[in-house]
Amino acid sequence: MVVIVLDDLGFAQLGCFGGDVDTPHIDALAERGLRYNNFHVTAMCSPTRGALLTGRNQHAVGMGFVTDVPIGFPGYNGRIPASAAALPRHLRDAGYATFHIGKWHLAPRWEQSAAGPFTRWPLGLGFQRSYGFLAGDTNQFAPDLIRDNGTVEAPRTPAEGYHLTEDLVDQAQRMILDQQQAAPDMPFCLYFATGAMHAPHQAPPEWIERFAGRYDAGWDAWRADAVERQRSLGIIPEHTDVPDRPPWLPAWSDLDDQQRRIFARQMEVFAGFLAHTDHQIGRLMEFLDEQGLRDDTVVILISDNGTSGEGGPTGSFNEHRFVADILDDVDVLDGQLDELGGHRSYGHYSWGWAWAGNTPFRLWKRYAWLGGVRTPLIVSWPGGIEASGETRSQFVHAIDLTPTLLDIIGIDPPDAVDGVTQQPMHGRSIRATFDDPDAPTRSRQYFEIIGSRAIISDGWKATTDHVGRQLAVETEAMGGHHDFADDRWALFDLAADPAECHDLSERHPERAEQLERLWWAEAGKYDVLPLDDGFLSRAVAIEPSPFGLRPTGRFRPGGGPVHEDVLPPMGGGFTLRATLQLDPGTSSHGVVAALGDWSNGWALVLIDGVPHFGLSLFGDPVVATGPPVSGLSGHVDLTVTYVRSGEERVVTVGVGGETGESIQLGRDLPFRWQIGGAGLLVGRDTGFPVWGGYAVPAPCSAPIESVQIESTALLAWTRRDQIRAAVHRE
């Protein structure tokens, strides 16, 4: 079996679901299988993946939010419990070979470093082999990779034409081939989770250029055309009414020429990324055909949530800006169009394309409206499904997929695994729908994501108008309620109104109230409470690291990347001290220490004997220099200090006791340099540089004894607490 999980792909973006992007290989899966047009997820990545792999509701397995922000409540601790053994564990115990390829995003923040624990890495949850990345996203040209329980570097450099999706297919083929040649009668399970279509939207330039000019008519025209394509394909019923464009989203006709040029190019990049991804999935399917495995292999393809609105109203050249709630300047974006989708970008398209990509629904990822929770599902099994090419309209949810796969191969979930009594699976098998278009399925499911709530029961859906404290610009634009006590529940008859157009709550108040009460009952049953609708509030409430916050750390060359979550925190103030062995007769050059890249990061680099400390703050480079090291010998300390005091944010580079000119930063350092978490490297760099002053890998020519980072802000807090404790004892 093969489970393909795409990321941030909308309901209308595949060709076989009404999209206009060329996706012939995914469309071929639908032609050799079934399309489900009533499939639901959780509107965010970690929750959907946890639900899919365990067959349980996301909060019941600790996945109420992304694993990067584990908090102490059971529904949000980011840890799949031992009482919810995952699909690969069941399959491994049944004699299957189990492979994880691609995105994971199911290991909590403090468990992603080389110290582990590895119990919630892929191998810990039952996969026998693993290759991919742990976090929510990564650079497609220079990813942060793991193999099994350790970090590895990509097999090729960006300059050599590397792209992550191509590499993932190569690795998947190798794992399957090795296993099949060793044990051809052993069945296998491949969990193949691309970084596509999540930001950064990056693809080889020739794929992007295929779509030049395709989107000049804009999102209004695209959405209207998509509705007609969906009706003709039978993806939506003929009677489907489509919600109007929201008032806070501009009509394409109201945009000026510059805005249209920018937004059209953003969609060209996304389309090229999707077409490239489809081609790689085609390579994987062709490999299975060549090996004689395709007919007997069940292939399931889904998206983990609807389209992403995390580019904001303008889109972004650098997705890291989303985390900091920074809007891109349109004039700056216009000057970056030639690089969008390439090595220098970390881009994301604008709200308008997110809205269009979820046709015919409302909103997108992070909301419990259908645009967030309804996505494509394709099930292809040439040797087991006779009704190929048909569409199924039964209600299905991500939690139903593991029970379905276990049903297909005849495995009953055990009552206990490793002596731990198992939670019942909340999903149910949909195997009966393969041959029967009228086979019954479950009819009830709750939804909650960052405070946005909904419930479906017997064909009715109730949805709140809650808009949480996520993006300031989004909260301000959308209206709705921001207090749970004030939330209004809208009511929809999905049989008559498949796209949530006509609110019937005033006509049927008793049904709306009944569904609201039912939602609260489900919330209590599955650990949904307490509700939280913010990002910052969760960041403040994040559980402490089991290793403790490190006020200081000493690092040496020769090791792999040190995950930034186990480094001393640098925001608020730090001192970096690098001790080098210098030879006055030798030129000193190369990277002393580096973290991140030109999308967000810092690096201390010797260039022609002069220390440079460069920072890229959300893509904006700043470089401070220190005195030259020429003529110095023996052990020499290079220092970098960052002092924040009031509005002052000053960086100074020193050599020995002498300092260079200080520079003022325009903003404080980010609380996390890379969305996916970067790794500190000593004596070299990988991927992309932090700024254009050096070329990766730039190994340091001078022997490095150590690099020490000291969090002055954390030390100040620690000392204050020590003083308070001493005073209390007195």
N, C-alpha and C positions, 0 to 999 in steps of 0.2 A: 504494500500500500504506500501511497505517496500523499502527503498532506501539504498543500501549497498555501502559504499565508502571505498575501500581499498586504501592503500597509498604506492606510490613508487613501484607498481607492474608492471613488464614489460609485453609486448605484448605476449611473449612466455612462461610465467611462470606458467600459469594454465594448467592443463591436457587437458582441452577441447580446448585450443589454441596452443597445441603442446609441452607443458612442460612435464617433466618426474616426477615431484613431485606428490604424490598421493593426488588429490583433488576431491574425489568422490562426496562430497556434493555440491560443486560448479558445478562440471560436471553434476550433476543431475538437477540443475537449467537449464542448457543449454538443456538437453534432454527433459525437460518439458517446453521449451520455444525456444528462438532464440538467436543465436550468431551474433553479428555485427562485421565484420572484417574491417570496414572503419569508426570507431568511433574516434573522436578527442577531445582533451582537451587543456589546456593552458600551459602545461609543468611545472607547479608549483602548490602547494597545495591551498593556499588562493585564487588565481585567479580562479582555476577550481571550488572550492566550491562556490565562489560568483556567478560565471556564472551559475552553475547548479541550485542553489536555487532561482535565480532571473529570469532566462531566458534571461538575457542580457549579452552583452560582458563585460569582466572583467574590462576593463579600464573605461567603462561607469558607473560602480558602484563602482569606487574607488579602485579596487582590481588589479592594474597592477603589484603588487609585494606582498610579504607577509605582513601581518598586523603588524608584529613586528617593522617595520620601516616605519611608516607613514610620508610622506613628504607633502608639501603644495600644490602640483599640483593636480587638480581634479582627474586625473586618478590613483593617487598613494596615496591618503589620508587614505586608509585603512578603510573607512566608507561607508557601503552600505547606500545610501541616502533614504530618505522617499519616493522619487519618484520611487523607485524600490522595492515595496513590495514583500516579498519572498513567496515561495510556502507554508510554514506553515501558514502564515497569511491568504492567500486565502482559505486554507483548513479549518482553524479554523472558519473563517467567514461563511463557508458553512456547519458548524456543525460537523466537524471532530475533534476527539481527536488527538493531535499532540505531538509526543515524540522525543526528541533529545537524542541520546546515543552515547558517544565516543568523538572523536576529533571534535573541533570547528574551531579554527584558523581564525575567522572572526571578532574578537574584537580587535581594535587597541591597541598598546602597553600601552598607558597611561590609558586605560579603563579596565584593567584586575585585578585591586586591589579591596579590599573590599569597596572602596569608589565609585566604579562604574565610570561613569554612566553605567547603565545596559541595555541601549537601544539597544546595539549591542551584548549582550549576547544572548543565544538561546531564552530565554523567551521574550526578547525585539523584536525579529524578528518573533514571532508568535507561537513558541512552548509553550505548556502548562506545560510540565515537561521536565527536563533536568538532565542528569548525565553523567559526562565524564571529559574532560580536555580542557582548553581554548587554549593552545599553539600548536606549530607545532609538538612537540613530547614530550614524557614523559617516565619515567622508567616503564617497563612493570611489574616489581615486586613491585615497590613502587611509584605509580603515584601521581601527584599533582591533586587532584580531586575536582570537584565542583558538587553540587546538587542544581538545580534551580539557585538562585542568591547568593550562598555562598559556602565557601570551606568546605570539609568534609574529614575525613580520611578513608582509605580503610577498609573494614569490616574484613579483616584478615591481618596478617603480612606475610612477605616473608617466615619466618620460618614455618608458618602454611600452606604453599603451595599456597599462593595467586598468581594469574596472572591476568593482566588487562582484556584480551579478555574474559576469563571465567566470570569475574565479570560483564562485559558489557552485556553478554547474560543473566545472572541472573537478572540484573536490567531491561532489556528490557522485559523479560518474566513477571516479576512482574508488570510492568506498564500496559502491555496489559491485563493481567489477571484481575487486579483490575478494569480497565476501563470496560472491557467486562462483568464482573460480575455485575457491577453497571448499565451499560446501554448496553445490548447485541446487540441492533440494531444500535448503534452509530458506524460509520466507523472510522478507525484510520489511521494515517500516522506515521510510524516509520522511522526516519533518523538514520541509524546505521553506524557510521564511526569509524572503528577500528584504533588503533595505528599501527597495522601491515599493510603493510610490511615495514614501515619506521624504520630507526634506532631509538633506539638500537634494534638490532636483538637479541631477548631474548626469550627463550622457556624452558619449563620443560625439564630436561636432557634426559628423556626417549624418547621424541619426536626427539631430535637431534640425538640420537644414532641409530635411525632407518635408518639413511642415512650414517652411517660409511662406508667409502670406495666407496660410490656411485660416487664421483666426481674426482677420482684419474686420470681419462683420460684427465681431463682439459677442458678449455673453448672452444678450437678450435673444439675438437671432439663433445662437447655438442652442439655447434651451428650447426654443420653440421647435427647431428642427429635431432635437432629441426626442421631444414628446411624440412627434409624428413617427419617428423611427421605432420608438418603443411600442406604440399602438400597432404598427404594422407587423412587428415581431411577436406580438402577444405578450410582451413583458408587462404592460399595464392594460387594464380593460379599456375598451373604447369609451366608456362613460366617465373615465377619470377626469375630474376637474383639477386644474393645476393652480397652486397658490400664486398670487401676484408677487412680483419682485418687491421685497421689503422697502419701505420708504427711505431707509438710511443707506441703501445701496444705489448708486447712481445709474441712471439709464446710460447705455452706451452712446446714445445720440447726444447726451448732454456733456460728454467728455470732450476735451480739446485734443488736437492732433498729437501733442506730446504724450498725453495720458494713454490714448489709444495705441500709440506705437509701443509704449512700455508694456501695457497689459497684453497686447497681442503677442509680443515676444515671450512673455512669461509662459503663456499657454503653449507656444511652439516648443519651448524647452521641456515642459511637462509631457507633451505629446511624444517628443523624441525619446524621453526617458521611458515612457510606457511602451512604445514600439520596440525599443531595445530590450526591455524586460520580457516582452512577449517572445522575441526571437530567442532569448536564452532559455525560456521555458520550452520552446520548440526543440532546442538542442537536447534538453533532458528527455523529452518524449521520444525523439528520434533514437536516442541511445537505448531506451527501453525497447523500442521496436527492433533495433539491430540485435539486441541480446535475446530476443524472443520472449520478453517478459510482459509486454504491454497488455495483451488480452486478459491475462490473469491478475493484473494490477489495478486495484481500486485507486482512482485519483480524485481527491477532493480539493477544490480551489475556493478560497474565500478572501474577503478583505476584512481586516480586524475592526474597522470602523468606517464611517463615511469620510468624505473629503475633509481636509484640514483647512480651517480658517485662520491658521496661526501665522499667515503672512500679513494679516491686517488689511486695512483698506487700500494700501498702496502696493502690497507685496514687498518682498525684501531681497536684497542681494546677499544678506547674511542672516540666516535664521537665528543665530545667537542673540540678535537684537530683540527678538520676540520675548525671550526670558526676562530681559531688562525693560520691557515695555517701551521700546524705542521705535518710533516710526521713521522710515526711510524718507529722505528728501527726494522729491520727484526729479528735480534737476540733476541730483547726483545719480539717481537710478538711470536717467536717460543717458548719461555718459558711460554707464557700465554695461550697456546692452550687448556689446560685442563679446563680453566675457561671461555673460550670464549662462549658466549651465556648464561652464568649464572649470578649470583648475582653481581659478582665483575666487570663484563664487561659492556660496553655501546657501543657495537661493530657495525662494518659496513664492508661489503665485499669490495674487490678491483675492480678497473676499469674493469678487464677482465670479471668478472661475470656480471657486469652491461651491458657491451657490448653484452655478450651472451644472457642475459635475454630479450633483445629487438629484438632478431632475428625476421625478417631478416633485421632490420633497422639500421640506423646510429645513433650514439650518444645516449643521454639519457636526463633525467630531466634537466631543465634550458636551453634547446636548442630547436629551432623551427624545427629541423629535425624530421622526423617521429618517431625516437626513443624517442623523448621527448613528442610528441603530439598525437601519436596514441596508444591507449590502449584497453584492452578488454571491451566489453559491452555485458551483458546478460540481456535479458528481459524474464521473466517467468510469465506466467499467465494461469494456467491450465484451468480455466473456460472461458478464453476469447481468447486464441490463438490456432487455430486448427493446424497450421503448426509446431508442436513441433519438436525440434531436427534439424531444418534447419538453414542455414547460410544466412545472409543478407549482401549485399555489397554496399548498398546505403551510400552516405556521411551523417554522423551524427556528431553533435558537442554537447558538454555539455549543451549549451544554448537551445538545442532542447528538453531537458528532462522535464523541468517544463511545457512547452506548451503541451507536450505529455500527461503528467499525468492529467493536467486540462482538456484536450480534452476527455480523457477516462471517467472522471466522469461528464463531461458536464458543466464545469464552464468556463464562458467567463471572462477573466481578466477585472476588472473594470477600468473605465477611471480615477477614483480618489479613494484614500484611505485616510481616516481621513482628507478629504478636500484637499489633495495634488494630483495634476494632475500627472498621472503616465507616465513614459517613455514607449514607445512601447516595447513589447518584441521582441528581435532580433532573437530568435529562432522560429522554426516552428514545429508543431506536426509531428511525424513520425508514428502515429497510422496506417496509411494506409499500411505501410510496414509489419505490423503483418501478414496480409493475402495475400499481393501481393508482390512477390519478385521483381517486376519491377516498383513499385510505385515510382513516382518522389519525390525527396527531394531537399533541398537547394543545391546550387552548388558553393557557394562562402563563404570564411571565411579567415580573416586575422589572423596572429599570431605574438605576440611579447612577449619576456620574457628576461629581463636583456640585452636588445640590440640585441638579436638574433631574426631575422625577417623572415617571410615567408607569402605566400598567396596561397590559392587554389582557382581556378576559372575554372569551366567547365572541370574538369579532369586534368588540368595542375597545377603544383606547382612550384613556384619560391622560393628559399631559399638562404639567405645570408651565407657567410662563416665567419661571425663575431664571434670572440671569445673574450668575455669581460674580464674585470678586476675582476675576481671572486676569483679563486684559482691561486696563482702564478705558482704552478707546472703544472696546467692544461693549463694556458695561454702560458707558455713556451713550453709545449710539442706539442700542437695541431697545431700550426701555425695559418693560417687564418689571417684575418685582425682585428686590434684593433682600427681602426679609421672609423667612420661611412662613411666618405667621400670616403674611399678607398674600401668599401665593394663590393664584387663581387656577383652578383645574378646568381645562377645556375638555370637551367630550366629542368623540368622533365615532361614527359608524363606519368601520373600515370596508365593509362589503359595498356600501353605497358610495363611500368617499375614501378611496384608497390612498389619497395624498394629504389627508388632514386639512381639508379646505374649509369645511363647514362645521363650526362649533355648535353642538346641540345641547350644551350644558344648561341653558335657560329653558329649553323645551323639555328636557328630561333631567331636572335637578336631582331627583331621587336616584337615578342611575349614576350620575356623576358623584354624588355623595357615597354611594355604595362602593364605587371603584376606589375612591380616596380612602375609605376605611379598609378596603382590601389591601391597598398598597401599604398602609401602616402595619397591618398584620403580617404581610410578607417581610417587611423591613425588620420587624422584631424577630421573626423566625430565622432570618439569614444574616444577622449581625450587620445590618446596614447602618444602624445608629451608633454614635451620634452623627448628625448631618454637618457637613462643612463645605462651604462653597468657595473657598479661597485657595490660592497658591501660597501666599505669604504666611497665612495662618498655619498651614501645614508645615511650611519650612521652619517656623518658630517652634512648632510642636514635635519636630522630628526626634525620634528616639536617639539617645546618645550612642556614640560608637562604643562597641564592646572593648575596643582597644584604648579608649579614652582619647581626648583631644591632646595632640602632641604639641607642647609649646616649642620644642626644638627637635630637629632631626638631622642626622649626619648620613650622607650618601656618597657612594664611591662608584667609580667607573667599572664597567664589566658586567653589570647586571641588566635585567630587562627593565621595562618602564615601571616606575613606582606610581601606582594609582593615586590620583590627586586627592581622593577622599581620605587617605592615610597620611598625607603631608601636613605639616603645621599650617594652619590657616594664614593666608597672606593679607586678606582684607583688613583694613584698619591699621596696618603697620607691620613691617617685617625688616629683618636684616639677613642678607645672604652673604656668607663668607666662603670663598673658594681658595683653598691653599694649593698652589702650584709649585713645581720644581722648575725654575727657569735657568736657562743657559744663555749668557749674554752673547754668545757667538751664533745662536740659532734663532731664526725668525719664529715668532710666536703667533699662531693663528688657529682658528677653529672654535667649535662650540664647547664651552665649559659646562653649561647646563641649559636645558630647554624644556618647556612644557607647552603643549598646544601648538598652534600654527598661526598663519596670517588671518584666519577667521576670528581667533581669540587665543591669545597666549603670550608667552614671554621667553626671552632667551638672553643669556650672557655669552657674548662671542668676542674673541680676540680677532681683530682685523688689522693686519699690518702692525702688530704689536700694540694696538690701542684697544682697551676693553670697551665694548659697546653693550649697553643693556637696552634691548628693544622690547617694547610692549605693543601688542595689537589689541586695542580695547574695542571689541566688537567690529573689527576690521579697520579701525583707525590707528595707523602706526605712529609711535612716538619713540625716539631713540635718545638715550643719554650716554655720554662718553666720559671716560675717566682719563687720568694721566697715562702716558705711554709706559710700557714695561721695559722698553729697550734699555740695555745697560744693567738691568737688575739680574741678580743671580741668587741661587739657593731657593729656600722656601719663601714665597711671596704670597701675601694675602690680597685677593681682589674682593672688594666689598660693594654691595648694593644696599642702600637703605631707602625705605619708603616710610615717610612720616605723614600721618594724617592728623591735622589739628584744626578743628573748625572747617573753614573753607579751603585751608591749605592742604594740598596733596603733592608732596615734594619727593622726587626721586634723585638720589645722588650716587655716583659711582666713584669708588676710591681705589687707590693702589698703595698698600702700606698705610702710612699716615697721611698721605696726600689725597685730596679730593678734586674732582672735576667740577664743572659748572652744574648747578642744580636745575632741574626742569620741573615745571608745574603741570600736573595732569588735570584734564578737564572733568574727570569723574573718578569715583573710587573704583578699586579693583572688583571684579565680579566675585560672587560667592562660589562660583564654579566656572572654571575656564572653558570647559567643553561640555556641551549638553550631555554627551555620552560619557564624560569623564576621561580626561587625558592622563598620560603617564609621564613622570619626570625622567628625563634621560641625562646622564652625566657623561661628558666627553664626546658626544655626538648628537645628531638629530636624525629623524626619519620623516618621511612623508613630504610635507611642505615646510618652508622656513617661516619664521614669525614675521620677517620683513625681507625686502629684497636685497639686503646688504651681504648675504652669504648664500651659498648653494648647498643644499643637503647632499651628503651627510655631514660634511665639514668636520671630520674628526680633529680633536684638539692635538696640536703638535707637542704641547708641553705635558709632561706627566702631571696628573691631578691626584693629589693626596686625598682630598675630600671636599665635599660641598656641604656646608651647614646652613640650614634655614632656621631662623628663630622668629617666632611670632611675637612681636613686641606687644601687640594688643592683648594676646592671650596671657602672656607673662604678667602684664600689668594687672589683669583681672585675678590671676592666681596669687600674686603677691598681696593684693588687696584682701582677698579672702583669708590668706595666712595671717595678715595683720589683725583682721577682725577676730579670727579664731584665738589669736594670742591675747587680745584685749578681753575677750569673753572669758578665757581661762583665768586671767588675773582678777 
